[in-house]
Amino acid sequence: MAEKKLTAEKKQVAEKKPVQAKKKKMSLHTKNSLKGLVFVSPFILGMLLFFIYPIILSIRLAFGSKVLLVGFQISGFTLDNFTRAISIDVEFLPIFAESVRNTLVQFPLIIVLSLIIAVLLNRDIKCRGLFRVIFFIPFLLGTGNVMQQLLNQGVDRAVLNIMDGKLIPYNVLSYFGTTIVDVVQTVLSVLVTVLWGCGVQILLFLSGLQSISGSLYEAARIDGATEWEIFWKVTVPMIAPMILLNMVYTVVDSLASITNPLLEYMKQKGYTEAQYAYGSAMGWMYFAFIGLLVALIFVVMKGFIHTSEVEEVKKREHKHKVFTIERAPRRTFD
């Protein structure tokens, strides 16, 4: 009887005590998300303050039927600016095709050459750091207006010039004819331009190559794999995310380069001739094309991207719900 009285008194005391609220602790995922948000907050603020309004204004210009320069008033809705670019303007589509053709020519060359150079620079050679700086310096010096001025002066054709007889004697050139000589000179000038813009791609490939564990190469060599097989079976699958990143970066950088003739044409129509609505419409059409091209690259490369075992398990857990049986709390009887 005494024990029952004590337990009853304990229950009454426990009921009278206020229930203390448990302190909620942030999970590791929440902490990392907050750190990432703080890190990108300057970019988000910059977008909200300096980019959102110009983007909205550009969309209004592209679809506006009347644009008054005095007060910059936009009214109405029309698609005439887009139809003008496709069916009326005789210069837009040829210049657009030229820009796409230049990109399709330079794009595979940049990816292949930057990957080859990165593989060579990743080896244990003397003055490896010096060679990395040498390949990256042209990117720092040859961007924007500097690159445009160099190309206007013919630097791309002067670096590897075969017409001066220094690389190939005049007697040999005379046998090929002017047509073949011009083709070879064009190829060499494109090669110079491509090598000039490989700096970022080389650094990205180097970071991907240095992240590959050496044990993978050792295991492949123990199994008797050749260097060619190691490259295609180990190196390429492991740096597939970097290949995707470089492909997207190269396409966007080439299509948005200051040397792109289409950008120069849109600048002329939009600013020089004060045709703001038409220039904005051409810009959004070009932006949509770049977005579709990037999406196509993602779709093509989706099956070649290497994923770790942890990521694969997470994907399977999302696809198939996993039910776990938890132990029921023990019941105590007084």
Buried (B, 14 or more C-beta within 10 A) or exposed (E): EEEEEEEEEEEEEEEEEEEEEEEEEEEEEEEEEEEEEEEEEEEEEEEEEEEEEEEEBBEBBBBBEEBEEEEEEBEEEBEBBBEBBEEEBEEBEEBBEEBBEBBEBBBEBBBEBBBEBBBEBBEEEEEEEEBBEEBBEBBEEBBEEEBBEBBEEEBBBEBBBBBEEEEBEEEEBEEBEEEEBEEBBEEBBBBBBBBBBBBBBBBBBBEBBEEBEEEBBEEBEEEEBEEEEBEEBBBBBBBBBBBBBBBBBBBBBBBEBBBBEBBBBBBEBBEEEEBBBBBBBBBBBBEEBBEEBBEEBEEEBEEEEEEEEEEEEEEEEEEEEEEEEEEEEEEEEE
